[in-house]
Amino acid sequence: MAVDQTRPSYYQATCNDTTRHPRLEGSQKADVVVVGAGYTGLSAALELAEAGYDVAVVEAETVGYGASGRNGGHVCPDYNKSMAHLTKALGQDGARIAWELGNETTRLVGERVRKYGIDCDLKWGYLHAAERRGHVPELHEMAEEAAHWGYDGMRVIEGEELRSRLGTTRYHAALEDPRGGHLHPLNYCKGLARAAVAAGARIYEESRVLALDTGEKSGGNVSVTTADGSVEADFMVLAGNAYLQETVPFLYRRLMPVGSYIVATEPLGDNMARELIREDEAVGNMNFIVDYYRLSADRRMLYGGRATYSGIEPRDLASFVLPRMTGVFPQLKDSRIDYAWGGNIGITVDRMPHVGRIGTRCYFSQGYSGHGLALSNLCGKLISEAIRGQNERFDTLAAVRHPIFPGGRFRTPLLSLGMLWYRLKDALA
Ligand SMILES: Cc1cc2nc3c(=O)[nH]c(=O)nc-3n(C[C@H](O)[C@H](O)[C@H](O)COP(=O)(O)OP(=O)(O)OC[C@H]3O[C@@H](n4cnc5c(N)ncnc54)[C@H](O)[C@@H]3O)c2cc1C
């Protein structure tokens, strides 16, 4: 695994749930077996358990060990692609359903936080910030596109107003999107797990799936096998995303794990925090390799930026990310860095989520391409709908075709080269 997962994160240090789940032992049966206890798997497990299914979630490490427990915490609406792209891929009717789904993503997160009383510092408000003048028209287009599809709450802010909202001269404009926000990702993930268990799901930790039968060839039941046990079930949900690696070659060929890194400063105090992001939104820039940042509940700057496509992690993460942060906020050049960590983002060739079935009993969803906090919650829900026989919404996203990454075993160096080009473009645009 490219990214060193053992570096302590700010989220682990402030996690409010120490629940541990047993290892899988012996031969078990369930209606549905879920591989992976991140948002995708837990979201499907929660919905299915509430609908009365007997669900077993099998997790290689611990709940939220993957991207769901280590991400930027940005609750981004929609997809990583424009509606124009989706209309081309899905046609007008499919795009309408996809639009409604995109809108539902962040609402679903908010509803779950409320319904299950998840203590995860959820705050609403999102700013897309244009670092390059050339990005400003894109912001206007995004607002117009959303209005065209039925949401007119976005607003471009510029000049003095922008200066008073963000303590930096870095941006030409920003697009305000009240549907987005931020939260403590690990505490949210643990909250989903609690809700799933309360609804009757079983979670097994430290139980890596070493072999699986998707039922495709036999047409019979599905099963997963770990070192000490197995689960046989009617349905399987593959929710290992970028952490599943080569376990399922069909999925692996369509997904590239990319290392993304975050630093957390020392607590900055209320005054400095307000000076940096007055309204406490999550902020992301418009570059191809996105910088994403926000304040934590205890007023630290959590800044994510830069990525590795080579499979090689930088030795000193803090100095890898720091120039991005101090470039935007020189005020932070003397702030202590208390935590630096990373995780694997699963990206697809066209940056749309890869959702579908293998055979008739195995469902999967992966590759949210850095945009997955809210989207994975929704895709887990769509899988649960499909297993219950309501296919329309699931099939809309499953209709997006996903090419494999070119290059075979040379795909990583090829992607690295490609990304070098985009980094140059970001720097020169
Ligand atoms: C550093 C970073 C920053 C990010 N920032 C944001 C952000 O701000 N906003 C946003 O929207 N998205 C962000 N993302 C992406 C987002 O976190 C993911 O899209 C989302 O968490 C994916 O959830 P998931 O459940 O599909 O996968 P994961 O959370 O990765 O869960 C997969 C789980 O499967 C388990 N697993 C894998 N293989 C096996 C096996 N063989 N047996 C059993 N279990 C297995 C893993 O241990 C893991 O726990 C970020 C990601 C990273 C890494």
The ligand as an SDF file (V2000), in Angstrom:
LIG
                    3D

 53 58  0  0  0  0  0  0  0  0999 V2000
   -6.6790   12.1970    2.3110 C   0  0  0  0  0  0  0  0  0  0  0  0
   -8.0620   12.1230    1.7250 C   0  0  0  0  0  0  0  0  0  0  0  0
   -8.8360   13.2650    1.6810 C   0  0  0  0  0  0  0  0  0  0  0  0
  -10.1320   13.2160    1.1520 C   0  0  0  0  0  0  0  0  0  0  0  0
  -10.9250   14.3220    1.2610 N   0  0  0  0  0  0  0  0  0  0  0  0
  -12.2080   14.2540    0.8680 C   0  0  0  0  0  0  0  0  0  0  0  0
  -13.0710   15.3370    1.1230 C   0  0  0  0  0  0  0  0  0  0  0  0
  -12.7010   16.3190    1.7760 O   0  0  0  0  0  0  0  0  0  0  0  0
  -14.3570   15.2670    0.6400 N   0  0  0  0  0  0  0  0  0  0  0  0
  -14.8080   14.1750   -0.0530 C   0  0  0  0  0  0  0  0  0  0  0  0
  -15.9570   14.1820   -0.4960 O   0  0  0  0  0  0  0  0  0  0  0  0
  -14.0140   13.0930   -0.2370 N   0  0  0  0  0  0  0  0  0  0  0  0
  -12.7380   13.0900    0.2220 C   0  0  0  0  0  0  0  0  0  0  0  0
  -11.9430   11.9930    0.0940 N   0  0  0  0  0  0  0  0  0  0  0  0
  -12.5330   10.7760   -0.4990 C   0  0  0  0  0  0  0  0  0  0  0  0
  -13.4720   10.0450    0.4910 C   0  0  0  0  0  0  0  0  0  0  0  0
  -12.8400    9.9310    1.7320 O   0  0  0  0  0  0  0  0  0  0  0  0
  -13.8090    8.6640   -0.0700 C   0  0  0  0  0  0  0  0  0  0  0  0
  -14.4080    8.8070   -1.3450 O   0  0  0  0  0  0  0  0  0  0  0  0
  -14.7710    7.8700    0.7920 C   0  0  0  0  0  0  0  0  0  0  0  0
  -14.3640    7.8610    2.1260 O   0  0  0  0  0  0  0  0  0  0  0  0
  -14.8410    6.4410    0.2570 C   0  0  0  0  0  0  0  0  0  0  0  0
  -15.5050    5.6190    1.1880 O   0  0  0  0  0  0  0  0  0  0  0  0
  -15.5450    4.0640    0.9550 P   0  0  0  0  0  0  0  0  0  0  0  0
  -16.3540    3.4720    2.0360 O   0  0  0  0  0  0  0  0  0  0  0  0
  -15.9650    3.7700   -0.4410 O   0  0  0  0  0  0  0  0  0  0  0  0
  -14.0200    3.5720    1.0570 O   0  0  0  0  0  0  0  0  0  0  0  0
  -13.0580    3.5220    2.3340 P   0  0  0  0  0  0  0  0  0  0  0  0
  -13.4410    4.5020    3.3490 O   0  0  0  0  0  0  0  0  0  0  0  0
  -11.6660    3.5650    1.8150 O   0  0  0  0  0  0  0  0  0  0  0  0
  -13.3620    2.1020    2.9680 O   0  0  0  0  0  0  0  0  0  0  0  0
  -12.9130    0.8900    2.4080 C   0  0  0  0  0  0  0  0  0  0  0  0
  -12.7370   -0.0930    3.5550 C   0  0  0  0  0  0  0  0  0  0  0  0
  -12.6030   -1.4100    3.0040 O   0  0  0  0  0  0  0  0  0  0  0  0
  -11.6770   -2.1100    3.7820 C   0  0  0  0  0  0  0  0  0  0  0  0
  -11.1450   -3.2210    2.9650 N   0  0  0  0  0  0  0  0  0  0  0  0
  -10.4050   -3.1400    1.8400 C   0  0  0  0  0  0  0  0  0  0  0  0
  -10.0710   -4.3730    1.3950 N   0  0  0  0  0  0  0  0  0  0  0  0
  -10.6340   -5.2520    2.2620 C   0  0  0  0  0  0  0  0  0  0  0  0
  -10.6290   -6.6650    2.3650 C   0  0  0  0  0  0  0  0  0  0  0  0
   -9.9710   -7.4510    1.4700 N   0  0  0  0  0  0  0  0  0  0  0  0
  -11.3060   -7.2480    3.3950 N   0  0  0  0  0  0  0  0  0  0  0  0
  -12.0050   -6.4890    4.2850 C   0  0  0  0  0  0  0  0  0  0  0  0
  -12.0140   -5.1300    4.2580 N   0  0  0  0  0  0  0  0  0  0  0  0
  -11.3310   -4.5220    3.2570 C   0  0  0  0  0  0  0  0  0  0  0  0
  -10.6200   -1.0680    4.1310 C   0  0  0  0  0  0  0  0  0  0  0  0
   -9.8430   -1.4500    5.2590 O   0  0  0  0  0  0  0  0  0  0  0  0
  -11.4740    0.1660    4.3680 C   0  0  0  0  0  0  0  0  0  0  0  0
  -11.8040    0.3470    5.7260 O   0  0  0  0  0  0  0  0  0  0  0  0
  -10.6440   12.0030    0.6070 C   0  0  0  0  0  0  0  0  0  0  0  0
   -9.8600   10.8410    0.6440 C   0  0  0  0  0  0  0  0  0  0  0  0
   -8.5910   10.8970    1.2090 C   0  0  0  0  0  0  0  0  0  0  0  0
   -7.7770    9.6320    1.2720 C   0  0  0  0  0  0  0  0  0  0  0  0
  1  2  1  0
  2  3  1  0
  2 52  2  0
  3  4  2  0
  4  5  1  0
  4 50  1  0
  5  6  2  0
  6  7  1  0
  6 13  1  0
  7  8  2  0
  7  9  1  0
  9 10  1  0
 10 11  2  0
 10 12  1  0
 12 13  2  0
 13 14  1  0
 14 15  1  0
 14 50  1  0
 15 16  1  0
 16 17  1  0
 16 18  1  0
 18 19  1  0
 18 20  1  0
 20 21  1  0
 20 22  1  0
 22 23  1  0
 23 24  1  0
 24 25  2  0
 24 26  1  0
 24 27  1  0
 27 28  1  0
 28 29  2  0
 28 30  1  0
 28 31  1  0
 31 32  1  0
 32 33  1  0
 33 34  1  0
 33 48  1  0
 34 35  1  0
 35 36  1  0
 35 46  1  0
 36 37  1  0
 36 45  1  0
 37 38  2  0
 38 39  1  0
 39 40  1  0
 39 45  2  0
 40 41  1  0
 40 42  2  0
 42 43  1  0
 43 44  2  0
 44 45  1  0
 46 47  1  0
 46 48  1  0
 48 49  1  0
 50 51  2  0
 51 52  1  0
 52 53  1  0
M  END
$$$$
